[in-house]
Amino acid sequence: MSLKSNKLKVGISIGDPNGIGIEVILKTLQNKEILEFFTPVIFASTKLMSYQKNVFGLNSMYFQGIFKPEEAIHGKINVVNLWKDNVSIDFGKPTEEGTQMAKSSLIAAVDALRQGSVDVLVTAPVNKEAMQTQDFKFLGHMDFLENKLDEKALMLLENDGLRIAIATYNIPLSEVPEKLSKELIKKQIKALNNILIQDFRIEKPKIAVLGLNPHSGNNGLSGKEEIDFIEPAIKDCFEKKILAFGPYSADSFFVPPSSLYSSFDGILAMYYDQGMIPFKALAYEYGVNFSGGLSFIRTAPNHGTAYSIAGQGIAHEKSFEQAIFDAVKIYKTRKEYLELKANALQKTKIEGIDIDEDLPLEEETE
């Protein structure tokens, strides 16, 4: 098998074409050398991609038009033609046509992922409000993936050793306290622990759990959720050999000079803004959103459609570029881990005798 045929196929959904999604995709792929690391498969149309490359003056880029992701050619920027008609682009605001293209791209990309036609998925940002229709009622990419795969994911924001998971995903702040429970927090700690082991090859992850209330409840003065179920959940997980600690006060956890976060492999925040605000402050340009815990790999850049700068050619592509490289790296790390785990479960021959690897060879003696 040639080196080229070993390259991973990275499926890419374009997001809202009136935002900065296609711009950051094009800027990421404009360097031909990047195609040595993976094979991009964009779900859109060559007409749309060509139009936007001309808008941004990237005239040296060429697209390989295909009709099925299986037809992707290594070393080319492959575009699966989902529609033939010319399209209208109105940068800076959502339109019905643009929203329909975003949906078509996402649905086709997820189908290809499920069928194994692409190895990983990287999604450009969509307008979640505009996407809401009678036949598409999902809070975002992760919600859509959970529905299609019939699996539960854990939102994980990650960049260069900083990994923040969100215990409650995309729900109103007023609903967070009633959504949280000892069982949910235990479930999310365990999920984060497994993700860190399987997808990041951290043998014994250290996990910090943030409190819900100011100063982690001040021993009940500012709220009792920490006492009632956050602390008990941490204790139960610790007794199960998961290195979970906390709850830590969120207002000081990320503040220098102590910067407690750097002492942990993963952090569990209780709600969206509690994790997202410090993450964007610390890692905005290169931050990646990873849907952990799914059987497939999906990553995304750490920004939205950015209508205010769409079409101006000033969007930074580093977060999208990092999302691609992280998806490829996580895929390979997980594959290696699962292969090692499978081998460890097989019987090992020692001096001609088959034994189970996890059984002791002999009694320990003083």
C-alpha positions in Angstrom: 0.0 0.0 0.0 1.4 3.4 -0.9 2.0 6.2 1.5 -0.7 8.3 -0.2 -3.4 5.6 0.2 -2.6 5.6 3.9 -3.6 9.3 4.4 -6.7 9.9 6.4 -9.7 11.4 4.6 -10.8 14.5 6.4 -14.5 15.3 5.8 -15.2 19.0 5.9 -18.7 20.6 6.2 -18.7 24.3 5.1 -21.0 25.8 7.7 -22.8 29.0 6.7 -21.4 30.2 3.4 -22.3 33.8 4.3 -20.0 33.6 7.4 -16.2 33.0 7.6 -16.4 29.2 7.3 -15.3 28.8 3.7 -12.7 31.5 4.1 -10.9 29.7 6.9 -11.2 26.4 5.0 -9.6 27.9 1.9 -6.8 29.6 3.8 -6.0 26.4 5.7 -5.8 24.4 2.4 -4.0 27.0 0.3 -0.6 25.7 1.2 -0.1 22.6 -1.0 2.3 21.0 1.4 -0.6 20.5 3.9 -2.0 17.9 1.5 1.0 15.7 2.5 -0.7 15.1 5.9 -4.3 14.3 5.0 -6.8 14.3 2.1 -9.5 16.9 2.4 -13.0 16.1 1.2 -15.3 19.2 1.2 -19.0 18.8 1.0 -20.3 21.7 -1.1 -19.9 22.4 -4.8 -17.0 23.5 -6.9 -18.9 26.5 -8.1 -19.3 27.8 -4.6 -15.7 27.1 -3.6 -14.4 28.7 -6.8 -16.5 31.8 -6.3 -15.2 32.3 -2.7 -11.6 31.5 -3.6 -11.8 34.4 -6.2 -13.3 36.7 -3.6 -10.3 36.1 -1.3 -7.8 36.2 -4.1 -6.7 32.6 -3.8 -6.5 32.0 -7.5 -3.8 29.4 -7.4 -6.1 26.9 -5.7 -7.7 24.1 -7.7 -10.5 21.8 -6.8 -11.1 18.2 -7.7 -14.8 17.8 -8.3 -16.3 14.5 -7.3 -19.7 13.0 -6.8 -19.0 10.6 -4.0 -16.5 10.9 -1.1 -15.2 7.4 -2.1 -13.8 9.0 -5.3 -11.5 11.4 -3.4 -8.0 11.6 -4.8 -5.0 11.9 -2.5 -3.0 15.1 -3.0 -6.1 17.0 -4.2 -8.6 19.3 -2.6 -11.7 17.2 -3.2 -15.1 18.8 -3.4 -18.2 16.6 -3.4 -20.7 18.3 -5.6 -24.0 18.4 -3.7 -25.7 20.9 -6.0 -25.2 22.0 -9.6 -26.9 25.4 -9.6 -25.1 28.8 -9.2 -25.6 30.1 -5.7 -26.0 33.6 -4.2 -23.7 34.7 -1.4 -24.7 37.6 0.9 -21.8 37.9 3.3 -22.6 39.0 6.8 -26.1 37.6 7.3 -28.0 34.4 7.2 -30.1 33.6 4.2 -32.5 30.8 3.4 -30.3 29.6 0.6 -27.1 29.8 2.7 -28.8 27.9 5.6 -29.9 25.2 3.2 -26.4 24.7 1.9 -25.1 24.5 5.4 -27.6 21.8 6.2 -26.9 19.8 3.0 -23.2 19.9 3.7 -23.5 18.8 7.3 -25.9 16.0 6.5 -23.8 14.6 3.7 -20.6 14.9 5.7 -22.1 13.0 8.7 -23.5 10.3 6.4 -20.1 9.9 4.9 -18.5 9.7 8.3 -21.0 7.0 9.4 -20.4 5.0 6.3 -16.6 5.1 6.6 -16.2 7.2 3.4 -14.2 9.7 5.4 -12.2 9.0 8.6 -12.9 12.2 10.6 -15.1 15.2 10.4 -14.3 18.9 10.8 -17.2 21.3 10.8 -17.2 25.0 10.0 -19.5 27.2 12.0 -23.2 27.5 11.4 -25.9 29.9 12.5 -27.8 27.7 15.0 -30.9 29.9 15.1 -31.2 30.0 11.3 -30.7 26.2 11.2 -33.9 25.6 13.3 -36.6 24.4 11.0 -39.4 21.8 11.2 -37.1 19.1 9.8 -34.0 20.2 11.7 -34.4 20.9 15.4 -30.9 20.5 16.9 -29.0 22.8 19.2 -25.8 22.4 17.2 -23.4 20.0 15.6 -22.9 17.9 18.7 -26.7 17.5 19.2 -27.1 16.5 15.6 -24.3 14.0 15.8 -25.7 12.5 19.0 -29.0 12.0 17.2 -27.5 10.5 14.1 -25.2 8.1 16.0 -27.5 7.4 18.9 -24.6 8.1 21.2 -23.9 10.7 23.9 -21.0 13.1 23.6 -19.0 15.2 26.0 -18.1 18.7 24.8 -14.3 19.1 25.2 -12.4 22.4 24.5 -8.8 21.7 24.0 -5.5 23.3 23.1 -1.9 22.5 23.9 -2.6 20.7 27.2 -5.6 22.8 28.3 -8.7 20.6 28.1 -12.0 21.8 29.5 -15.1 19.6 29.3 -18.7 21.0 29.9 -20.9 19.0 32.2 -24.2 20.5 30.8 -24.3 21.3 27.1 -26.0 24.3 25.5 -28.9 24.7 28.0 -30.1 28.0 29.6 -28.2 29.0 32.7 -31.4 28.9 34.7 -31.7 25.2 34.0 -28.2 24.2 35.0 -28.8 23.6 38.8 -31.8 21.3 38.1 -29.9 19.5 35.4 -26.9 18.8 37.6 -26.9 15.7 39.8 -24.5 13.4 41.5 -25.0 10.8 38.9 -24.6 13.2 36.0 -21.3 14.6 37.4 -20.0 11.1 38.0 -20.9 10.1 34.5 -19.1 13.2 33.0 -16.0 12.7 35.2 -15.8 9.1 34.0 -16.4 10.1 30.4 -13.7 12.7 30.6 -11.3 10.2 32.2 -11.9 7.7 29.4 -11.4 10.4 26.7 -8.1 11.5 28.2 -6.9 7.9 28.3 -8.1 6.8 24.9 -7.8 9.9 22.8 -4.9 11.7 24.4 -2.9 8.7 25.8 -2.7 10.0 29.3 -2.3 6.9 31.5 -3.5 8.3 34.8 -5.3 11.6 34.1 -5.7 14.2 36.9 -9.1 15.9 36.6 -10.2 19.1 38.3 -13.9 19.6 38.9 -15.1 23.2 39.2 -17.8 24.2 41.6 -21.2 25.6 40.5 -21.6 28.5 42.9 -19.3 31.5 43.8 -16.3 30.4 45.8 -17.6 26.8 45.4 -20.5 27.5 47.7 -18.6 28.9 50.6 -19.4 25.8 52.6 -23.1 26.2 51.9 -23.3 30.0 52.4 -23.5 30.7 48.6 -25.2 27.5 47.6 -25.4 23.9 48.6 -24.9 22.0 45.3 -21.2 21.5 46.0 -22.1 19.8 49.4 -25.1 17.9 48.1 -23.8 16.3 45.0 -20.6 17.7 43.5 -18.3 16.7 46.3 -20.0 13.3 46.7 -19.6 12.6 43.0 -15.9 13.5 43.1 -15.5 11.2 46.2 -17.2 8.3 44.5 -15.0 8.6 41.4 -11.9 8.9 43.5 -12.8 5.7 45.2 -13.1 4.1 41.8 -9.4 5.0 41.2 -10.2 8.1 39.0 -8.0 11.0 40.0 -10.7 13.6 40.4 -10.2 16.6 42.7 -12.2 19.6 43.8 -14.6 21.3 43.6 -12.4 24.4 42.8 -13.6 27.9 42.8 -14.0 28.9 39.1 -13.2 32.6 39.6 -9.6 31.9 40.7 -8.8 28.5 39.1 -7.4 30.0 35.8 -5.8 33.1 37.3 -2.0 33.5 37.4 0.4 33.3 39.0 -0.8 30.0 40.5 -2.7 28.9 37.4 -4.1 25.8 38.9 -5.3 24.5 35.6 -1.8 23.7 34.4 -1.5 21.1 37.1 -4.4 19.0 35.6 -4.9 16.9 32.4 -8.6 17.8 32.2 -11.1 20.1 33.8 -14.8 19.6 34.2 -16.8 22.9 34.1 -20.4 22.8 35.3 -21.9 25.0 32.5 -21.1 26.4 29.1 -19.8 29.9 30.0 -17.9 28.7 33.0 -15.7 26.7 30.7 -15.9 28.6 27.4 -15.0 32.1 28.8 -11.6 31.1 30.3 -10.9 28.8 27.3 -11.4 31.6 24.8 -9.4 34.0 26.9 -6.4 31.5 27.1 -6.6 29.8 23.7 -8.9 31.6 21.4 -6.7 31.7 18.2 -5.8 28.0 18.3 -8.6 26.5 20.4 -10.5 23.4 19.2 -13.9 22.1 20.1 -13.9 18.2 20.2 -17.0 16.1 20.5 -15.5 13.5 22.9 -17.0 10.1 23.7 -18.4 9.4 20.3 -17.4 6.4 18.2 -16.4 8.9 15.4 -14.0 11.9 15.6 -15.5 15.4 15.1 -13.7 18.6 15.8 -14.5 22.3 15.0 -12.8 25.7 15.3 -13.4 27.7 18.5 -15.4 30.5 16.8 -18.7 31.2 15.2 -19.8 32.5 11.8 -18.3 35.9 12.5 -20.7 37.8 10.2 -19.2 41.1 11.2 -16.0 40.3 9.3 -17.3 37.8 6.7 -16.2 38.5 3.1 -13.4 40.9 4.1 -10.6 38.4 3.9 -9.3 39.1 7.5 -10.5 35.9 9.3 -7.8 33.9 11.0 -7.7 30.3 10.0 -5.4 28.9 12.8 -8.3 27.5 14.9 -9.7 25.6 11.8 -6.3 24.4 10.8 -5.7 23.1 14.4 -9.1 21.4 14.3 -8.0 19.4 11.3 -4.6 18.4 12.8 -6.2 17.5 16.1 -8.8 15.3 14.4 -6.1 13.4 12.6 -4.0 13.1 15.7 -6.9 11.9 17.9 -7.9 9.4 15.3 -4.5 7.9 15.2 -4.0 8.0 18.9 -7.4 6.3 19.5 -6.7 3.6 16.9 -3.3 2.9 18.4 -4.8 2.7 21.9 -7.6 0.3 20.8 -5.2 -1.9 19.0 -2.9 -2.1 22.1 -5.9 -2.7 24.3 -7.1 -5.5 22.0 -3.7 -7.1 22.1 -3.5 -6.9 25.9 -6.7 -8.9 26.1 -5.3 -11.7 24.0 -3.6 -14.6 25.6 0.2 -14.4 25.8 2.5 -17.3 25.3 5.1 -17.7 28.0 7.4 -20.8 27.7 4.8 -22.5 25.7 1.9 -22.0 28.1 -1.0 -19.7 27.3 -2.1 -17.5 30.2 -4.3 -14.5 30.6 -2.1 -11.4 30.8 -4.0 -9.9 33.7 -3.6 -13.0 35.9 -0.6 -13.3 38.3 2.1 -15.7 37.3 2.8 -16.8 40.9 2.1 -16.0 44.5 4.0 -13.1 45.9 6.4 -14.0 48.7 8.3 -12.0 51.2 
